Amino acid sequence: GEGSGDGGRKDKRDTSLRRLLVSLRRPKSDMRSIESILDGAERLRPRLWDGVGAGTDQSDARWECYRLLRPAGEYWREALVLSLACSGRDASECAARYVELVLRVEDGLRLGPLLGGGDARGTGATRPLLDGSRVRELLPDIDGEGFREVACA
């Protein structure tokens, strides 16, 4: 009767929910990354618009920023983006503030290497598996264009 029809719908919902939950599962390393980003964003939120380190000498500003960003580790940029996105301000204003803060942290305070993950331009974010001499050793007949393709891969 009617009761079995509702049970069928409930079974379909349960199955759909299970599929959704399975698809959302992530390795523990992903979860740690996400937690770092969320925690970092939460720590940054109150300080985003107040001129972090302004009015203090360079070493004090450097220490203050390092202390603020270090918990997010190599995901400090992602935490910064998330925190700015949650600020409720205009997207263009947030984008401008992001660029301003990243330049201050990396170029002004030179904290990029200490925080990990390289810099916003992508240098240092990843290390190549093979250097140029190793590529030449493994592929002695490679031409210049082929070498560039391998280097960019």
Disulfide bonds with the S-S distance in Angstrom:
none
